[in-house]
Amino acid sequence: MTDLAKDLAALRIPKEERGGGQGKPLVLILIILGVVALAGGGYYWSTRLQAAPVKVVTATEKASGATAAGAVLNASGYVTARRRATVSSKVTGKVLDVLIEEGHPVKEGQILAHLDDSQARAGLALAESQLGASQKSMAEDQAKLSQAELTLQRREQLLKEQVVGKAEVDDARSIVESTKARIAYSQQQIAVAESQVNLQKTNLADMVVRAPFSGIVVSKDAQPGEMISPVSAGGGFTRTGIGTIVDMSSLEIEVDVNETYINRVAPNMKVDAVLDAYQDWHIPAHVITTIPTADRQKATVRVRIAFDQTDSRILPDMGVKVSFLRDEPAAGQAAQVAPRVLVPKTAVRTADGRKIVFVLKQDRVERRAVSVGLEQGDQVEVVSGVTAGERVVVDGPQTLKDGDKVKVQS
């Protein structure tokens, strides 16, 4: 039988004949170092040498007409009229004529249109006839009363002479009392008839549409032959107004201010207004009030602004930009105000609690701290840190750092 222990010992390799046993750990270390070096080089190449794709825009200088010197807040809105009315009739009727045209001035109480009043006139004639009949009936009762009173006096005298009995006197007295009652009833009937006459006169007057206040006609909404009603009726074939009148002396501005900046607005605060139609015309104005409610959808608060002086060039629904001014701007402040630029809001980032932008310098970006001011739509005012003409990054990786190489995309 073969000895198993001797067979295994024969297979063992002597220690002195073993080779390369000490070189394997060194090779493993070198491989690990190579992998780390390749990873570090790849990271450096991807972050420092490879150009990151970005989009840039040019910072523009803020237009001088957009903001007045000493402005603490800018906003945009529209010219509105506090007194604006679409004039209609009190009753439903057919339009006979319309006496207004767009752009015509009207005075308070001026006739704007006539409605068909044939039915109202017929009702008035009927009411006047009923009044006349009631008056004649009362006149007849008054004549009967006079005769009954004379009869009563005669019978009372005959009763004293014992010519007639007491029953005849009582009959004459009852006739007097009943006649007086009929006269009182006739008086009530006359009062009712007079009320009916006044009602019909009012209905007749309602057939004439008049201006509720003085102003300018901005729209003519009905034509002769059409039906008009104070309520919508007729499936869209009935007009609800003769025309629209605007009191030009009641024009004011309404703007929506971001609720973040509403604390900068105060009553009677001075305002510089610029109409979109007249960019070089600065109109002095002042704050009337702040509407005590906010729009939760837009996060804004509405502010009413009054013009210090009205002008024929100011029209309802015109677009307007306003600048809320400090109470007392310093003398010569306009000359001391440094030029400011506008950049898109997307160009401004927050890092370490500060506002920054990345400015393109050849093929690399430079990180700059900036001071921002007022917002204008999708742009923000940069007070310092960027000059007009420089290109800033508006779309780039969040890992962008100072000195990174970039590639501008169109």
C-alpha positions as CSV (number, residue, x, y, z in Angstrom):
1,M,0.0,0.0,0.0
2,T,1.4,3.4,-1.0
3,D,2.3,5.8,1.8
4,L,0.2,9.0,1.2
5,A,2.4,11.2,3.4
6,K,5.5,10.4,1.4
7,D,3.7,11.1,-1.8
8,L,2.6,14.6,-0.7
9,A,6.0,15.5,0.6
10,A,7.4,14.6,-2.9
11,L,5.1,17.2,-4.5
12,R,6.3,20.1,-2.2
13,I,8.6,22.7,-3.9
14,P,11.7,23.7,-1.8
15,K,11.8,27.3,-0.6
16,E,15.0,28.1,-2.3
17,E,13.6,27.0,-5.7
18,R,10.6,29.4,-5.4
19,G,10.9,32.6,-7.6
20,G,9.1,36.1,-7.8
21,G,7.2,35.7,-4.6
22,Q,8.2,39.1,-3.2
23,G,7.4,41.1,-6.5
24,K,3.6,40.5,-6.6
25,P,2.7,43.1,-3.9
26,L,4.8,45.7,-5.7
27,V,3.0,45.1,-9.0
28,L,-0.3,45.4,-7.3
29,I,0.6,48.8,-5.7
30,L,1.8,50.1,-9.0
31,I,-1.4,49.1,-10.7
32,I,-3.5,50.9,-8.0
33,L,-1.4,54.0,-8.3
34,G,-1.8,54.0,-12.1
35,V,-5.6,53.7,-11.8
36,V,-5.7,56.6,-9.3
37,A,-3.5,58.7,-11.6
38,L,-5.7,58.0,-14.6
39,A,-8.9,58.8,-12.6
40,G,-7.4,62.1,-11.3
41,G,-6.2,63.0,-14.8
42,G,-9.7,62.3,-16.2
43,Y,-11.4,64.4,-13.6
44,Y,-8.9,67.3,-14.2
45,W,-9.4,67.0,-17.9
46,S,-13.2,66.9,-17.6
47,T,-13.4,69.8,-15.1
48,R,-10.5,72.0,-16.0
49,L,-9.4,71.3,-19.6
50,Q,-12.6,70.2,-21.2
51,A,-14.8,73.2,-22.2
52,A,-18.2,73.3,-20.4
53,P,-21.1,74.3,-22.7
54,V,-22.7,77.7,-21.7
55,K,-25.0,80.3,-23.0
56,V,-24.1,84.0,-22.6
57,V,-25.8,87.4,-23.1
58,T,-24.4,90.9,-23.2
59,A,-25.1,93.1,-20.3
60,T,-26.9,96.3,-21.5
61,E,-26.8,99.8,-20.0
62,K,-29.9,100.8,-18.3
63,A,-31.9,103.3,-20.4
64,S,-32.0,106.8,-18.8
65,G,-35.6,107.3,-19.5
66,A,-36.7,104.1,-17.7
67,T,-35.8,105.3,-14.2
68,A,-35.7,108.7,-12.7
69,A,-32.9,109.7,-10.4
70,G,-33.6,108.8,-6.8
71,A,-35.9,105.9,-7.7
72,V,-36.3,103.2,-5.0
73,L,-38.6,101.0,-7.0
74,N,-39.8,100.5,-10.6
75,A,-43.1,99.0,-11.8
76,S,-45.3,98.9,-14.8
77,G,-49.0,99.1,-15.2
78,Y,-51.8,100.8,-17.1
79,V,-53.8,104.1,-17.2
80,T,-57.3,103.5,-15.8
81,A,-60.4,105.7,-15.3
82,R,-62.1,105.8,-11.9
83,R,-65.3,107.0,-13.6
84,R,-66.1,104.9,-16.6
85,A,-69.6,103.7,-17.5
86,T,-71.4,101.8,-20.2
87,V,-74.6,103.7,-20.3
88,S,-77.8,101.7,-20.8
89,S,-81.5,102.2,-20.4
90,K,-83.6,101.3,-17.3
91,V,-86.1,99.4,-19.4
92,T,-86.1,97.1,-22.4
93,G,-87.0,98.9,-25.6
94,K,-86.3,99.6,-29.3
95,V,-83.7,102.2,-30.1
96,L,-85.0,105.0,-32.3
97,D,-81.9,107.1,-32.6
98,V,-78.4,107.4,-31.1
99,L,-76.9,110.9,-30.8
100,I,-73.3,110.1,-29.9
101,E,-70.1,109.1,-31.8
102,E,-66.7,108.0,-30.5
103,G,-64.6,110.8,-29.4
104,H,-67.4,113.2,-28.8
105,P,-67.6,115.1,-25.5
106,V,-70.8,114.9,-23.5
107,K,-72.2,116.8,-20.5
108,E,-74.0,115.4,-17.5
109,G,-77.7,115.0,-18.4
110,Q,-77.1,115.2,-22.1
111,I,-79.4,113.1,-24.2
112,L,-77.6,110.1,-25.7
113,A,-80.4,108.2,-27.4
114,H,-84.2,107.8,-27.6
115,L,-86.2,104.6,-27.3
116,D,-89.6,103.8,-28.7
117,D,-92.0,105.5,-26.2
118,S,-95.4,104.8,-27.9
119,Q,-96.5,102.4,-25.2
120,A,-95.3,104.7,-22.4
121,R,-97.3,107.6,-23.9
122,A,-100.4,105.4,-24.2
123,G,-100.0,104.4,-20.6
124,L,-99.7,108.0,-19.5
125,A,-102.8,109.0,-21.5
126,L,-104.8,106.3,-19.8
127,A,-103.5,107.3,-16.3
128,E,-104.5,110.9,-17.0
129,S,-108.0,109.9,-18.1
130,Q,-108.5,107.9,-14.9
131,L,-107.3,110.9,-12.9
132,G,-109.8,113.1,-14.7
133,A,-112.7,110.7,-14.1
134,S,-111.9,110.5,-10.3
135,Q,-111.8,114.2,-10.1
136,K,-115.2,114.6,-11.7
137,S,-116.7,111.9,-9.5
138,M,-115.6,113.8,-6.5
139,A,-117.1,117.0,-7.8
140,E,-120.4,115.2,-8.2
141,D,-120.2,113.9,-4.6
142,Q,-119.4,117.4,-3.3
143,A,-122.6,118.8,-5.0
144,K,-124.6,116.0,-3.4
145,L,-123.1,116.8,0.0
146,S,-124.2,120.4,-0.3
147,Q,-127.7,119.4,-1.1
148,A,-127.8,116.8,1.7
149,E,-126.6,119.4,4.3
150,L,-129.3,121.9,3.3
151,T,-131.9,119.1,3.6
152,L,-130.6,118.2,7.0
153,Q,-130.8,121.9,8.2
154,R,-134.4,122.2,7.0
155,R,-135.6,119.0,8.7
156,E,-133.8,120.0,12.0
157,Q,-135.8,123.3,11.9
158,L,-139.1,121.5,11.1
159,L,-138.3,119.1,14.0
160,K,-138.1,122.1,16.3
161,E,-141.5,123.2,15.0
162,Q,-142.7,119.6,15.5
163,V,-143.7,119.4,11.8
164,V,-141.6,116.3,11.1
165,G,-140.5,113.4,13.2
166,K,-137.0,112.6,14.4
167,A,-136.7,109.7,12.0
168,E,-136.8,112.0,9.0
169,V,-133.9,114.0,10.6
170,D,-131.9,110.9,11.1
171,D,-132.4,109.9,7.5
172,A,-131.1,113.3,6.3
173,R,-128.1,113.1,8.6
174,S,-127.1,109.6,7.3
175,I,-127.2,110.9,3.7
176,V,-124.8,113.6,4.7
177,E,-122.4,111.2,6.4
178,S,-122.5,108.7,3.5
179,T,-121.8,111.5,1.0
180,K,-118.8,112.6,3.0
181,A,-117.5,109.1,3.0
182,R,-117.8,108.9,-0.8
183,I,-115.9,112.1,-1.1
184,A,-113.1,110.8,1.1
185,Y,-113.0,107.7,-1.0
186,S,-112.9,109.8,-4.2
187,Q,-109.9,111.8,-2.7
188,Q,-108.1,108.5,-2.3
189,Q,-108.9,107.5,-5.8
190,I,-107.5,110.8,-7.1
191,A,-104.3,110.3,-5.1
192,V,-103.9,106.8,-6.7
193,A,-104.6,108.2,-10.1
194,E,-102.0,110.9,-9.6
195,S,-99.5,108.3,-8.6
196,Q,-100.3,106.4,-11.7
197,V,-99.7,109.5,-13.8
198,N,-96.4,110.1,-12.1
199,L,-95.4,106.5,-12.7
200,Q,-96.2,106.7,-16.4
201,K,-94.3,110.0,-16.7
202,T,-91.3,108.3,-15.2
203,N,-91.7,105.4,-17.6
204,L,-91.8,107.9,-20.5
205,A,-88.7,109.7,-19.2
206,D,-86.9,106.3,-19.1
207,M,-87.3,106.2,-22.8
208,V,-84.6,108.9,-23.0
209,V,-81.1,107.8,-22.2
210,R,-78.9,110.5,-20.7
211,A,-75.3,110.9,-19.7
212,P,-74.7,110.2,-16.0
213,F,-71.6,112.5,-15.9
214,S,-69.5,114.6,-18.2
215,G,-66.8,112.8,-20.2
216,I,-65.7,111.5,-23.6
217,V,-67.5,108.8,-25.6
218,V,-65.0,106.0,-26.2
219,S,-67.4,103.5,-27.8
220,K,-70.8,103.5,-29.5
221,D,-72.5,100.1,-28.8
222,A,-76.0,100.4,-30.3
223,Q,-77.6,101.5,-33.6
224,P,-81.2,102.6,-34.4
225,G,-83.6,99.7,-34.8
226,E,-81.8,97.5,-32.3
227,M,-83.3,96.3,-29.0
228,I,-81.6,97.4,-25.8
229,S,-82.0,96.1,-22.3
230,P,-80.4,96.7,-18.9
231,V,-79.8,92.9,-18.6
232,S,-78.5,90.4,-21.2
233,A,-81.4,88.9,-23.0
234,G,-82.5,87.7,-26.4
235,G,-79.7,85.2,-27.1
236,G,-77.2,87.9,-27.9
237,F,-79.4,89.9,-30.2
238,T,-80.2,92.5,-27.5
239,R,-77.7,95.3,-26.7
240,T,-76.9,96.1,-23.1
241,G,-75.6,99.6,-23.6
242,I,-75.8,102.6,-25.8
243,G,-72.1,103.6,-25.4
244,T,-69.2,103.9,-23.0
245,I,-68.3,107.2,-21.4
246,V,-65.0,108.0,-19.6
247,D,-64.4,110.9,-17.3
248,M,-60.9,112.0,-18.4
249,S,-60.4,114.0,-15.3
250,S,-60.5,110.7,-13.3
251,L,-57.6,109.0,-15.1
252,E,-55.0,107.4,-12.8
253,I,-52.4,104.7,-12.9
254,E,-52.7,101.2,-11.5
255,V,-49.6,99.1,-11.1
256,D,-48.9,95.7,-9.5
257,V,-45.9,95.8,-7.2
258,N,-44.1,92.6,-6.0
259,E,-45.1,92.1,-2.4
260,T,-41.4,91.7,-1.5
261,Y,-40.9,95.4,-2.3
262,I,-44.3,96.9,-1.2
263,N,-42.7,98.2,2.0
264,R,-40.9,100.8,-0.2
265,V,-44.2,102.4,-1.2
266,A,-46.0,105.0,1.0
267,P,-49.0,107.2,0.5
268,N,-48.4,110.6,-1.2
269,M,-44.9,109.3,-2.3
270,K,-43.7,111.1,-5.4
271,V,-43.7,109.1,-8.6
272,D,-42.2,109.6,-12.1
273,A,-44.4,108.1,-14.8
274,V,-43.4,107.4,-18.4
275,L,-46.0,106.4,-21.0
276,D,-45.0,103.6,-23.4
277,A,-46.2,105.9,-26.2
278,Y,-44.1,108.9,-25.1
279,Q,-40.8,107.5,-23.8
280,D,-39.2,111.0,-23.3
281,W,-42.1,112.5,-21.5
282,H,-41.8,112.3,-17.7
283,I,-45.1,112.9,-15.9
284,P,-45.1,113.9,-12.3
285,A,-47.5,111.9,-10.1
286,H,-48.0,110.7,-6.6
287,V,-49.2,107.6,-4.8
288,I,-52.9,107.7,-3.8
289,T,-53.1,104.5,-1.8
290,T,-52.1,100.8,-1.6
291,I,-55.0,98.4,-2.1
292,P,-55.1,96.5,1.2
293,T,-55.1,93.0,-0.4
294,A,-52.6,90.9,-2.2
295,D,-52.9,88.6,-5.3
296,R,-51.8,85.2,-4.1
297,Q,-51.4,83.9,-7.6
298,K,-49.0,86.6,-8.7
299,A,-47.6,87.6,-5.3
300,T,-48.3,91.3,-6.0
301,V,-50.1,94.2,-4.4
302,R,-51.9,96.8,-6.4
303,V,-51.0,100.5,-6.0
304,R,-53.1,103.5,-7.2
305,I,-51.2,106.5,-8.5
306,A,-52.6,109.9,-9.4
307,F,-51.3,112.3,-12.1
308,D,-50.3,115.7,-10.7
309,Q,-51.6,117.2,-14.0
310,T,-53.9,115.8,-16.7
311,D,-53.1,116.0,-20.4
312,S,-55.0,115.2,-23.5
313,R,-52.3,112.8,-24.6
314,I,-53.0,110.5,-21.6
315,L,-55.6,107.9,-22.7
316,P,-57.3,105.0,-20.9
317,D,-55.6,101.6,-21.0
318,M,-52.2,103.0,-22.1
319,G,-49.1,101.2,-20.8
320,V,-47.0,103.1,-18.4
321,K,-43.8,102.6,-16.4
322,V,-43.4,104.3,-13.0
323,S,-40.5,105.0,-10.7
324,F,-41.2,105.5,-7.0
325,L,-38.9,108.3,-5.8
326,R,-37.3,109.1,-2.5
327,D,-38.9,111.9,-0.6
328,E,-36.0,114.4,-1.0
329,P,-33.3,113.4,-3.5
330,A,-30.0,115.0,-2.9
331,A,-29.0,118.0,-5.0
332,G,-27.0,116.9,-8.0
333,Q,-27.9,113.3,-7.4
334,A,-28.5,112.6,-11.1
335,A,-24.9,113.5,-11.9
336,Q,-23.6,111.3,-9.2
337,V,-25.6,108.2,-10.1
338,A,-23.2,105.6,-11.6
339,P,-24.2,103.9,-14.8
340,R,-26.2,100.7,-14.1
341,V,-26.7,97.7,-16.3
342,L,-29.4,95.1,-16.8
343,V,-28.8,91.4,-17.0
344,P,-31.3,88.5,-17.1
345,K,-32.3,87.1,-13.7
346,T,-31.0,83.7,-14.7
347,A,-27.4,85.2,-14.9
348,V,-27.4,86.0,-11.1
349,R,-26.6,83.1,-8.8
350,T,-26.3,82.8,-5.0
351,A,-23.1,81.4,-3.5
352,D,-22.0,81.6,0.2
353,G,-24.9,84.0,0.8
354,R,-23.8,86.5,-1.9
355,K,-25.0,87.3,-5.4
356,I,-22.6,86.3,-8.1
357,V,-22.3,86.2,-11.9
358,F,-19.9,84.5,-14.2
359,V,-18.4,86.9,-16.8
360,L,-16.9,85.4,-20.0
361,K,-13.2,86.2,-20.5
362,Q,-12.0,84.8,-23.8
363,D,-12.6,81.1,-23.3
364,R,-12.9,81.0,-19.5
365,V,-15.3,82.5,-16.9
366,E,-14.5,84.9,-14.1
367,R,-16.6,84.8,-11.0
368,R,-17.7,88.2,-9.7
369,A,-19.7,89.3,-6.7
370,V,-22.4,91.8,-7.7
371,S,-24.9,94.1,-6.0
372,V,-28.4,93.9,-7.6
373,G,-31.1,96.5,-7.6
374,L,-34.6,96.7,-9.0
375,E,-36.2,94.1,-11.1
376,Q,-37.7,94.9,-14.5
377,G,-39.6,92.0,-15.9
378,D,-37.2,89.1,-16.5
379,Q,-34.2,91.4,-16.0
380,V,-32.5,92.7,-12.9
381,E,-30.5,95.8,-12.3
382,V,-26.8,95.3,-11.5
383,V,-25.6,98.2,-9.4
384,S,-21.9,97.1,-9.3
385,G,-19.8,94.2,-10.5
386,V,-20.6,94.2,-14.2
387,T,-20.2,96.9,-16.8
388,A,-22.2,97.3,-20.0
389,G,-20.9,95.3,-22.9
390,E,-19.6,92.4,-20.8
391,R,-21.0,88.9,-21.6
392,V,-22.4,87.0,-18.6
393,V,-23.4,83.3,-18.4
394,V,-27.1,82.7,-18.3
395,D,-27.2,79.0,-18.8
396,G,-24.3,76.7,-17.6
397,P,-23.6,73.8,-15.3
398,Q,-24.2,74.3,-11.6
399,T,-20.6,73.1,-10.9
400,L,-19.1,76.1,-12.8
401,K,-16.2,77.6,-11.0
402,D,-13.9,80.6,-11.4
403,G,-11.4,80.0,-14.2
404,D,-13.3,77.1,-15.8
405,K,-12.9,76.8,-19.6
406,V,-16.2,77.1,-21.4
407,K,-17.6,76.8,-24.9
408,V,-20.3,79.3,-25.9
409,Q,-23.3,77.8,-27.5
410,S,-25.6,79.7,-29.7
